């Protein structure tokens, strides 16, 4: 059966691969033409969405933030949570409902104003009350922020919330300049101001972001670069070709088929880490009015006939997808928790079973072929993944119509419920709650599928309120089973994230969260 699938897929994918290879051989985006001598250029796989931590939801925005918007907490090379803007991990009350955080003294935002407890209160209030906030669901139990003194805040929760510290080590822990919020209000993304080694300078287009070394950064003696330029280059081959040509210094997420070329080039190298994230397919099962609103009936076969969701999954072979698209370098899986995580559920995934898939299609009573549009990012690798999904699903009676779409446009469509299927993923977080909750919780801006299952919601709540780690592990095992039965998201694999670098670049920090940290980076002009 695998041989048959391979032959079908080869005929579909070879034209796309030929186009990609031709692009890499003949095209360079010449990103570095306008940069200064001590400015590092990073080629991103997508264009970030609006640069406001309140509303943003893309992985690439987190890469930019890692260099301009520090958080109360961060992670180290071993993915342990460590203080960043705070002086120590929070003091947690015995009932788990109060977190006391002391801030580092002498910290200034990149506009020169002081970071204090009131700035934390203003920022967290914005995160929890702004209408379009994507942080509100993450911070759900937070009910108030008390300013104890100029450098101390006390966060009051309505109930114990196990993942809270890890959430403050991500966008919800980024503190925004109150002065800039007052100045720009809802337009904060046009010129965001945080604390960081680099300050926002400009965004001439959606595809380019320029940062400059901050004059106010508390640890500026560790910063060596004059600036950083981020450029979106969706074509995997072109990103690597630009780096090998010397036009860019770092490449976000080197594709599996390009790793060998990077390793064998004397001028380039790579750093590889197992990702905390996943990739999958979101199915619109109830997003009728937008993710932030109530779920409702949706006019598509997956919403109206749940057995078709199972049939579609049974038409896919995760192992073959990994071998053909990713050279066997990724980890096929059917849960949102990585297999190397201490929270791994060790769930047995269903294999490809066309006979059973066809029986489920017949049971649904829907006439075949069943037309199902699939939105994918407009880039070679996602389009190739779309093609393999199309070929596999056809055997079960599905007519998958692959719709390549610019990434931020696709996200907006998905949040608004204007899709049937969307191939998308998540960059991953330390605590499993952050890989699951916001994608299933009602009224969450990331619940693109419109899922609203009573049992899933109850388990999600139980997992975040339990303070017993073993009990939480048991809950996540139950959740994995429930998610696999509901199938509003069909999980496919966990990626290996690979950072490409010119050998002239040193001092870059790259951990399992996939963020490119450039605080201590240097460019050796003589290399």
N, C-alpha and C positions, 0 to 999 in steps of 0.2 A: 504493500500500500504506500509506504514511504517513497519508494522509487517512482510510483505513478505520480504522487504529489509533486516530487522534485521535477519530473519532466514537464508537468503542466506549468509549474511556477517558473521554470527556466525560460519558457517561451514568453511568459508575461513580463518577467523582470529584466531580461537581457536588454531590451531597448532602453529602459530607464537607466540601467547601469552604464550603457554605452554613452548616453547623454552626460551622465555624471563624470565619467572618465574623460570625455572630451572637454568638459568644462574645466576639470582640474589640469588638463594638459595645456589648454589654450588660454585660460582666463585667470587673471589675478585682479583682486579688487584694489590693489595699490593703496592700502590704507595708510601707510606711514609717510606719505609724501609731504604732509603738512605739519608733522610733529617736530617738536624741539629735541635737542640732543639728549636731554635727560627725562624725556617723557616716555613712559612705557605704554605700548599699544596692545590691547587685548581684543581678540576677535571672539564675540559671543555667538552662540548658536541661534539665538532669537533676539528680537528687540524687546527690551523691558517695557512693561506697561507704565502708567503714570507713576512718577517717583514720589509717592506719598505713602509711607508705611501704613497709614490708616486704611487705605483701599487696595493697595497692590496685592497681587496674588501670583506673580510669575517667579520662577526660580531665578532667572537672570537678574531680576531686580534685586534679589538677595545678594547676588555677587557684587553688584554696584554698592548696595548698602554696607556690605562688609568693609568697605573702604571709606565710607563717609558718614555712617550712622551707627555709632556704637550703642550697645545695649546694657542694661543693668547687669546681665550675665552673658557669658559666651561659653564655648567649649574649647578644650585643649586637644592636642594631637591624639589623645586616647579617648576622646569624646566624653570626657568628664566635664561637668558643669563647673565653671570657675567665675569669680567676680570679674567684672569689667568696669562699669561705672560705679558699681557698689564696692564697698570695702571688704565684704565677706558674704558668704551665703546667708540667706534670710534666717532670722530667728522665728521659729514657728511655734505658736502656742500649743499647749497639750491637746486642745480640741481640734487642732488643724484649721482653725478659721481666721487666724490673725498672723500676718507676715510682717515683721519689722525689718526694714532695710536701711542701712546707713550708707550714705553716698560719699564718694571720695571728695576731699576738699580741693579747692582751687581749680575746678574743671570749668572750662568755658566752651560755649557753643562756637561754631565757626563764624558767627557774626560778632563775637566778642562779648556777648552777654553771659552772665553766670548761670551755670547749672545748679539748681537747688531743689529742695523738696517740693516747692510750689510748682516748678516746671514738670516734675513727675506727676503731680496731681492733675495739672492741666492736660498733659498728654494722655494719661489714662482715661480721663473724662472724655476726651475726644474719641479715643478708641472705642469706648463703650456706648457712646450716644450718637455719634455721627451716623446719619441715615444710611450712607453707603459703605459703612465700615465693614471690613473683612476681619477685624480683630474682635468684634463684639462676641462672637460665638466662642472664640478661644478663651476669652476672659470671663465667660458666662457668670460664674459665682461671685465675681468681684462686685461688691455693693457700695463701697466707699473707700476714699483715700484720705487718711488723716495726716496732716503736717504736724509732726511732733516737735521738730525744731528745724532750723534752716537746712540741715543735712540729714534729717531722718524722716522717713515716711512709714506709716503703719497702714497696711492694706487689710481691709475687713472683708471676709468672704461669708456668703450665706450658708455655706456648708464646706466640709473638707473637700479639697480638690488636689488629688495626688500629682497631676502633671504641672502644677502652677509654676514652680521654679523653672522647669524646662521651657515653659511658654515665655517666661521673661528673658530667656536666652535666645529669643528669636524676635520677629518684628514687633510683637507686643511689648517687648522690653526696650525698644528704641525710643529715646526721649527727644522730643522735638522742641525747637526754640519757641517759647511763648511769644517773643517779640515778632518773629517771622509769621507765626500763626495769626497774630493780631493784624499784621500788615497785609497778608495775602488771603487769609481765611480759607475758603474752599479752593483757592488756586495755589495752595501750598506746593503742589507738585511742580509748578513752573519754576520755582527756585527753592528747593528744600534746604533747610538748615538744621543740622544735628551736631553731635560731637564726633570728630573723626580725624584720622591722619590727613585726609584730603577733604577739600570743600568743593561743593558743586560750583561749577563755573558756567557751563552752558549746555544746551541741548539743541543744536542747530537743526536736527531732524529727529524723527523717531528712531533712526538707526545709529545715532551718534550721541555720546555723552562725554563731556570733558570735565575732569576734576583737576584741581590744583592743590599743591601742598598747603596745608592750613598753617596760618601764622599764630593761631590760638591754641593748637593742640597741646595737651598737657605732657605728652611724651614725644615732642617733635624732634628731639635729638636722635631718635631711632628711625626717623623718616629720611630716606635718601633721595627719593625721586622728586622732581619738580612737579610732576603731574602724571595723570593716567588718562588715556583716551580709550573708551569702550566703543566698539563698532559691531553692529549686528551683521553677521555673514552666515545666513542659513545654510548655504551649500557646504557640506562637510569637507568635500575635496578641495574647495577653494580656500577654506580656512587654513588647511594644512599647507596648501601650495603657497599661500601668502607668507606663512611662517618660514617655510624653507627658502623662500626668495628673500627673506629679511625684511619684509614689509610690515609684519607684526611680530610681537615678542612672545605672546602667549596665546594659546588656543583653548577655548572652553570646549570640553567634551569631544576629544578626538574620537572619531568613529572607529569601530573595530577594524574595518578594512584598511584604515590608514595607520594603525599603530605600528606595523612592521616598518613602514617607510620612515616614520619619525625616529624609531629606534636605530635604524641603519644609516641615517643621515648624520655625518660627523658634526654638523652645526646645530642639531636639535636633540632634545631628550624628552622623556615623559615621566609623569608621576601618576600611578594608578591606585585607586582606592575603591573598595566595595561600597556601593551606594546605600544610604538609608532609605532610598525611595523605591518607587515602582512605576511601571507603565501598564496601562490597561485600556479598556473600552468602556466609556460611560454610555449607558442606555437611558434614554429619556422615558421614565416610567410614570412621572407625575409632575414634571415642571411645566405647568400650563400657564403660569402667570409671572414667571421669573423666580429665581432661586430664593429671593428674600421674602417671598409671599407664600401663601398657603398652597399646598399641593392640590392637584385636581386632575380630572380625566384628560388624557392626551390622545390625540388621533394618530396613533401609530401602532403597528402590530405588536411591538414588544410591551407596550402598556396594556393593550387590550387582551393579549394572550400570553400570560407568564410562561407557558410551556415553550414558547418560541425562544425565550431567553436561554433556556436550557439547551434547546436544539442548536442554537447558534454557538454556544460554548462547545458543545460536543462536535461541532464541525471543525474546530480548530485543534491544531497539534502544536503545543507550546515548544516542544523539543525541536521540531522541524523548523519552526520560526527562528529559534535561537541559532540553529546550525546554519541556515541559509542566509539570514539577514545579519547576524552578529558573530559569525565565525565561531560559534560555540562558546563565546567569552562571557555571556550573561547567565543569569540563574533563572530558569523557568520556574514559575510559582503561581499560586492562585490565592494568595493572601496579601494584604497590604503591609505585613510585618516581615522584614528580611529574614532569611533562613539563618543568618549568622548573628541575629539579635538575641540577647538574653530573654526577650519576650516571644521568641519564635513559637508558633503553634504546632509546627510539624504536621500540617494538614496534608492529607492525600488528595491530590488533584485528579479530576476526571481526565481520561485520555480521549483521543479522537474515536468517535463511534458513530459513523455515518448511518448505519442501520437504525440505531436508536434515535438519532436526530431526525431521520425521515419519518419515523413512526410518530414522533412528537409533532412534527409539522402536519402530518395527516390528521392527528387528533385535534389540532387547532381549528381545522376546517377552512383555513385560509388558502386561497388558490395560489399555486406556485406558477412561475417564480415570484417570490415575495420581494418586492422592491424595498430596499433599506439604504438610504443615503448614509455615508460614513464620512464625517469631517476629519481631515488630517491636516497637520501643519504643512504648509507649502515649502517642502524641502525634500531632497532626494531620499534620505533614509525613511522618514515617515511615509512618504509616497510609496516606497518599496514595501514597507510593512502593510500599507493599505492594499497593495496589489496581492500580497500573499494571503491576506485575510479574505479578499474578494474571491481568489481562486479556491480556497478551502471551503468557504461557505456555499459556493455554487453547487458543490456536490450534495448539499443537504436541501437545496431548493431555494436558496436566497440569492437575489440579484443585488449585490452590493455595488452601489454607485459611489466611487471614491471622489471626494470633493476637497482638493487641496485648497487651503485657506490660510491667509496671513495670520500669524499666531495670535496677536492681541485681538484681531477681529473675531477669530474663532472663539476666544475666551468670552468676549462680550455676547456673541450669539448663544453660547452655551449657558451663560448665566441667565440670559433672557428666555431660555427654553426653546430657542429656535433651531432645534436639531433633533435628529432621531438617534444617531450614534456619533460619538466623538472619541477619537483615539487621543488620549491625553494621560498624563501621569502626575506624579508628585515627587518633589526632590527629597522628601523624607525628613523625619525629626527623631530625636532621641527617644521620646516617650511614645508608645503606640497610640495613645489617645490622639496625638496630633497627626497621625497617619490615617485616622478613621473618623473621629467625631465630626469634624466640620463638613465631611462629605456625605453624612447621613442625617445630621441634626436638622430638624425643620427650621426654616427661615435663615439658614446659614448661606452666606454668599457663595460658598464653594459646593453646596449641594446641587450641582448641575442636574442630577438625575431626577430630582423631585422625590427622592425616597422619603417615606414617612411610615415606617413599620413599627408597630407598638413594641414588639419583642426586642428589636434591635435598639430602639430608643431606651428601653428599660436597662438593657445590658450596658449601653454606653454610659448611662448615668451611674450605674453601679460601679463600673470600672474606674470612673473618675473620682468617686467619693470614698472608695475603699483605701485605707492606709496600710493594708496588709498586702505585701508584694506577692505572696503565694496565692492569695485569694484573687488578686488582679489577674495573675497568669491564667487561673482557671476560667475567669470570666472571658478573657480574650480567646481562649480555646472555644468556648461556646459561641462567641461572636463570629469567629472564623467560619464555623458551621452555618450560622444564620446568614452571613453575607454570601456564602456560596450557594445557598438555597434561594435567596432573593434575587441575586444576580443583576442588581441595578448597575454594578460595576463588575466587569469580567476582567480579573487581574491576569496579566500575561507573564511578566518577568521583572526581576530586579537588575538594573544595569550595573556595569562596572564603569565608574567615572574616571576619565583619563584626561589629565592636563598636559598639553603640549607646551614646551618652552624652548626658546633659543638658548644655547649654552652660555650666552653672554648674560643671562638673567640668573641672579642668585637671590637668596633670602626670601623666596615666596613660601608661604605656608599653605598647605593643601591637605585637608582632613577628609574624613568620611562623609561630611555633610556636603562636599563638592564645591564649597565656596573658595574663591581665590583671594587670599589675604595678602595685600601688597604693602602693608605698613613698613616692613623691614626689607622690601625688595630693592635690588640694585641692578643697574645696567653697567656692565664692564665694556667700555668702548674699545678696549684692546683685544677682546676675545674674538 
